[in-house]
Amino acid sequence: MKIRNVVHRGLRRFILHNDSSGLAPAVVERVRNILTFLQEMEDIQELHDIPHWKAHQLTGNRKGTWSLTVTRNWRITFRIDQTEREIFDLDYEDYH
């Protein structure tokens, strides 16, 4: 899937310029793996193929947002436009 927009500046810089300075060194490879997977993903159901990412949709006012675990507190979150087959509002956040 194509990534439409990225909210987190460090994550955007990592995607566009392979500059990991906005991310903790310990998470760079995991974030790279998640981003590669998301861009190569054909179907939303594939999100459940990697159990240790704990893919799930958020609820409440964040309904429709997907979350993938990077570390204990940090997540990659995003929404999916299935019609356009795009990921949007991609973010790297500590929401716990």
Helices and strands as residue ranges (DSSP letters): E 2-3, H 9-17, G 20-22, G 25-27, H 28-40, G 44-49, G 51-53, E 56-57, G 60-62, E 66-69, E 74-81, E 86-94
